[in-house]
Amino acid sequence: MRVLWYNNTDETHAKQSIELDHLNLAPAVKTEVSNLIQSLLTQSTNELKLLEAKNQALTLELGHLRRIRYGVKSKHCHSRS
């Protein structure tokens, strides 16, 4: 039995797998382990999406606050560097 998941980052799309056959487990246990792994991966993916959204919101807010404090010219200087 093979458990597959996809690791999606900005530029990398890696396909990874776990082989459960060599563990000498009962079929019911293999299925349970597979379901548990899939559940944990789904949960961590959802948490990652939430953190990425929060990071993006904070980045946008920081840009807004910098424009308020330093004016629009500061944005042009930082984007050229």
GROMACS elastic network, one bead per residue, 0.5 to 0.9 nm:
[ bonds ]
;  ai    aj funct       b0    kb
    1    18     6  0.84000   500
    1    19     6  0.62036   500
    1    20     6  0.53987   500
    1    21     6  0.55260   500
    1    30     6  0.74423   500
    1    31     6  0.83363   500
    1    34     6  0.83321   500
    2    17     6  0.63766   500
    2    18     6  0.56191   500
    2    20     6  0.60911   500
    2    21     6  0.76612   500
    2    34     6  0.80906   500
    3    16     6  0.84351   500
    3    17     6  0.54706   500
    3    18     6  0.52648   500
    3    19     6  0.68246   500
    3    20     6  0.77495   500
    3    34     6  0.61817   500
    3    35     6  0.88296   500
    3    37     6  0.78896   500
    3    38     6  0.75885   500
    4    15     6  0.72609   500
    4    16     6  0.59477   500
    4    18     6  0.67725   500
    4    38     6  0.83552   500
    5    14     6  0.86561   500
    5    15     6  0.62581   500
    5    16     6  0.57802   500
    5    17     6  0.65129   500
    5    18     6  0.89694   500
    5    38     6  0.78493   500
    5    41     6  0.76757   500
    6    13     6  0.69452   500
    6    14     6  0.59422   500
    6    16     6  0.63556   500
    6    17     6  0.87844   500
    7    12     6  0.77555   500
    7    13     6  0.59092   500
    7    14     6  0.52717   500
    7    15     6  0.64850   500
    7    16     6  0.75375   500
    7    45     6  0.88469   500
    8    11     6  0.78936   500
    8    12     6  0.62384   500
    8    14     6  0.68090   500
    8    15     6  0.88907   500
    9    12     6  0.51941   500
    9    13     6  0.64388   500
    9    14     6  0.85429   500
   10    13     6  0.82327   500
   19    22     6  0.68281   500
   19    23     6  0.82835   500
   20    23     6  0.56465   500
   20    24     6  0.80026   500
   20    25     6  0.79867   500
   20    30     6  0.67017   500
   20    33     6  0.86528   500
   20    34     6  0.81760   500
   21    24     6  0.63518   500
   21    25     6  0.75351   500
   21    30     6  0.80917   500
   22    25     6  0.82182   500
   23    30     6  0.87716   500
   24    30     6  0.89569   500
   25    28     6  0.81524   500
   25    29     6  0.61484   500
   25    30     6  0.60543   500
   26    29     6  0.52298   500
   26    30     6  0.62341   500
   26    31     6  0.87234   500
   27    30     6  0.50305   500
   27    31     6  0.62167   500
   27    32     6  0.86102   500
   28    31     6  0.51464   500
   28    32     6  0.61957   500
   28    33     6  0.86432   500
   29    33     6  0.60272   500
   29    34     6  0.83822   500
   30    33     6  0.51232   500
   30    34     6  0.59856   500
   30    35     6  0.85356   500
   31    34     6  0.50085   500
   31    35     6  0.61046   500
   31    36     6  0.85252   500
   32    35     6  0.51219   500
   32    36     6  0.61037   500
   32    37     6  0.86048   500
   33    36     6  0.50178   500
   33    37     6  0.60971   500
   33    38     6  0.85216   500
   34    37     6  0.52010   500
   34    38     6  0.61593   500
   34    39     6  0.85607   500
   35    38     6  0.50805   500
   35    39     6  0.60488   500
   35    40     6  0.86188   500
   36    39     6  0.50268   500
   36    40     6  0.61774   500
   36    41     6  0.85606   500
   37    40     6  0.51486   500
   37    41     6  0.61205   500
   37    42     6  0.85769   500
   38    41     6  0.51005   500
   38    42     6  0.61302   500
   38    43     6  0.85854   500
   39    42     6  0.51415   500
   39    43     6  0.61716   500
   39    44     6  0.86566   500
   40    43     6  0.50406   500
   40    44     6  0.61156   500
   40    45     6  0.84917   500
   41    44     6  0.51356   500
   41    45     6  0.60307   500
   41    46     6  0.85625   500
   42    45     6  0.50818   500
   42    46     6  0.62042   500
   42    47     6  0.86621   500
   43    46     6  0.51699   500
   43    47     6  0.62521   500
   43    48     6  0.86277   500
   44    47     6  0.50052   500
   44    48     6  0.60631   500
   44    49     6  0.86221   500
   45    48     6  0.50358   500
   45    49     6  0.62480   500
   45    50     6  0.86692   500
   46    49     6  0.51408   500
   46    50     6  0.62740   500
   46    51     6  0.87210   500
   47    50     6  0.50594   500
   47    51     6  0.62086   500
   47    52     6  0.86006   500
   48    51     6  0.51055   500
   48    52     6  0.60866   500
   48    53     6  0.85851   500
   49    52     6  0.50877   500
   49    53     6  0.61876   500
   49    54     6  0.86129   500
   50    53     6  0.51925   500
   50    54     6  0.62291   500
   50    55     6  0.86286   500
   51    55     6  0.60409   500
   51    56     6  0.85557   500
   52    55     6  0.50096   500
   52    56     6  0.61584   500
   52    57     6  0.86168   500
   53    56     6  0.51013   500
   53    57     6  0.61986   500
   53    58     6  0.86519   500
   54    57     6  0.50780   500
   54    58     6  0.61829   500
   54    59     6  0.85645   500
   55    58     6  0.51424   500
   55    59     6  0.60929   500
   55    60     6  0.86437   500
   56    59     6  0.50343   500
   56    60     6  0.62146   500
   56    61     6  0.85857   500
   57    60     6  0.51994   500
   57    61     6  0.61710   500
   57    62     6  0.86049   500
   58    62     6  0.60286   500
   58    63     6  0.85903   500
   59    62     6  0.50916   500
   59    63     6  0.62889   500
   59    64     6  0.86778   500
   60    63     6  0.51391   500
   60    64     6  0.62543   500
   60    65     6  0.87260   500
   61    64     6  0.50056   500
   61    65     6  0.61788   500
   61    66     6  0.85764   500
   62    65     6  0.51066   500
   62    66     6  0.61020   500
   62    67     6  0.86081   500
   63    66     6  0.50882   500
   63    67     6  0.62124   500
   63    68     6  0.86571   500
   63    75     6  0.81059   500
   64    67     6  0.51924   500
   64    68     6  0.63259   500
   64    69     6  0.87495   500
   65    68     6  0.50062   500
   65    69     6  0.61594   500
   65    70     6  0.84710   500
   66    69     6  0.50501   500
   66    70     6  0.56779   500
   66    71     6  0.72004   500
   66    72     6  0.85640   500
   66    74     6  0.78590   500
   66    75     6  0.80404   500
   67    70     6  0.53332   500
   67    72     6  0.54040   500
   67    73     6  0.82169   500
   67    74     6  0.71052   500
   67    75     6  0.70208   500
   68    71     6  0.56479   500
   68    72     6  0.80064   500
   70    73     6  0.74916   500
   70    74     6  0.59437   500
   70    75     6  0.85029   500
   71    74     6  0.60220   500
   71    75     6  0.77613   500
   72    75     6  0.56227   500
   72    76     6  0.71896   500
   73    76     6  0.53574   500
   73    77     6  0.65775   500
   73    78     6  0.89801   500
   74    77     6  0.51742   500
   74    78     6  0.63343   500
   74    79     6  0.86976   500
   75    78     6  0.52995   500
   75    79     6  0.61722   500
   75    80     6  0.88058   500
   76    79     6  0.52619   500
   76    80     6  0.64395   500
   77    80     6  0.55369   500
   77    81     6  0.67573   500
   78    81     6  0.54339   500
